[in-house]
Amino acid sequence: MSIRDESYARELDAADPLSGFRDRFHIPKRTDGSDVVYLCGNSLGLMPKAARDVLNQELDGWRDLAVEGHFHGRRPWYAYHEQLREAGARLVGARPHEVVFMNGLTVNLHVMMVTFFRPTAARNRILIEDCAFPSDLYAAQTQLRHHAIDPAGGMLRTAPRPGESLHRAEDIEELLRREGERIAVVLLPGVNYFTGQVFDIERITAAAHRAGCVVGWDMAHAVGNIELRLHDWNVDFAVWCSYKYLNAGPGAVAGCFVHERHARDVSLPRFGGWWGNDPTTRFRMHLEPEFKPVPSADAWQLSNPPILSMAPLIASLAVFDEAGMPALREKSRRLTGYLQELLDAELGERVQTVTPRDPASRGCQLSLQVNDAPRELLRRLNEAGVVCDFREPDIIRVAPVPLYNGYQDAWQFVRALAHAV
Ligand SMILES: *Cc1c(COP(=O)(O)O)cnc(C)c1O
């Protein structure tokens, strides 16, 4: 049997120990009632079926208990965020007191920068990657302006070498050796959203620390995609959103990691709000005029958690706990490897993959460069029931997600692509 046969894909699905998880998700349908080929979990993850129940429980609690729901519901709202931290910590390789779910990703980035970007005359720059995700770029620009620093001089960029599209860890190390003493914060993505490249987080974090910088990682495309060990890698802080690989719904509540050497330091400067205060005195209100940060990542919380948008996270993180990141990553390696192999076999030179070939340097996403009329190509793929996305100027991103995609999805995509090009 050849890799090009559909029956081969079917056999791989049959042998996949995680194939049952697909049934935990709602898969959008074509007009004929069959499942679409959904390869867009890097943008918005599919809805876990259990999300509706968890959300309904909170709606019922609101209806039946009203204010009493803060303390007497099945999952008391007062400590709702605390119910997410153990599963969140397992997901990113952290200790529970290092993780908090709150706000949106970009808000968390700013909240972290308030604490960790403390420019001095000698050390006042932010290092980011060239072509960073716009929100991260805008956050860095406006943080600099907030401190009256011109981004033209205050922002340093690391870029691929001319003619290349991937970053090299040794180039980032070299830049840190050369310029590190003037850099306050290094802000990089765990996985680049455009190319799907995985950064060597441990190695770059160590190099930045040698240069005396604080290191923050944007894990938007890394969390739920690759295995993370944020605590052991000694990352200072990290932020991520929950609507991509975490499947927690559009605009879901985001996550934040603060290494315990900072999380326990209640003397750090920060913006404060009552939910960052020690919970034992939080409700003493005006009797407690002095902000007492709780010695954990929770101290960066400002407002009480938005229960209705947090509820789906409970369902979503439970699925990750059940499957486990090591097993998911193992399947992901195979599935994306199969997709790449099949692309090579069916399309050869007609489509170039920008994503690294080395499985350790990519997650599930492949970014395909299509030179001729990429928008028209995307339209044809959509007509064939394939959902993937296009990023200017010429990249189609496809992400077979190990929780709910299978080998037949990859096979169907490649067939549709071969027809469309
Ligand atoms: C998806 C993504 C964001 C989105 O930011 P929000 O605050 O969640 O809207 C930011 N940065 C990166 C790198 C992303 O991939």
The ligand as an SDF file (V2000), in Angstrom:
LIG
                    3D

 15 15  0  0  0  0  0  0  0  0999 V2000
   -3.4320   35.0330   18.4520 C   0  0  0  0  0  0  0  0  0  0  0  0
   -2.3180   35.8980   18.9150 C   0  0  0  0  0  0  0  0  0  0  0  0
   -2.5600   37.0790   19.6250 C   0  0  0  0  0  0  0  0  0  0  0  0
   -3.9720   37.5290   19.9070 C   0  0  0  0  0  0  0  0  0  0  0  0
   -4.0490   38.4750   20.9170 O   0  0  0  0  0  0  0  0  0  0  0  0
   -5.4110   38.6590   21.7240 P   0  0  0  0  0  0  0  0  0  0  0  0
   -5.0410   39.5930   22.7830 O   0  0  0  0  0  0  0  0  0  0  0  0
   -5.8390   37.3110   22.1840 O   0  0  0  0  0  0  0  0  0  0  0  0
   -6.4320   39.2190   20.7800 O   0  0  0  0  0  0  0  0  0  0  0  0
   -1.4710   37.8250   20.0530 C   0  0  0  0  0  0  0  0  0  0  0  0
   -0.2040   37.4370   19.7700 N   0  0  0  0  0  0  0  0  0  0  0  0
    0.0670   36.3050   19.0780 C   0  0  0  0  0  0  0  0  0  0  0  0
    1.4730   35.9040   18.8010 C   0  0  0  0  0  0  0  0  0  0  0  0
   -0.9800   35.5140   18.6120 C   0  0  0  0  0  0  0  0  0  0  0  0
   -0.7270   34.4180   17.9110 O   0  0  0  0  0  0  0  0  0  0  0  0
  1  2  1  0
  2  3  1  0
  2 14  2  0
  3  4  1  0
  3 10  2  0
  4  5  1  0
  5  6  1  0
  6  7  2  0
  6  8  1  0
  6  9  1  0
 10 11  1  0
 11 12  2  0
 12 13  1  0
 12 14  1  0
 14 15  1  0
M  END
$$$$
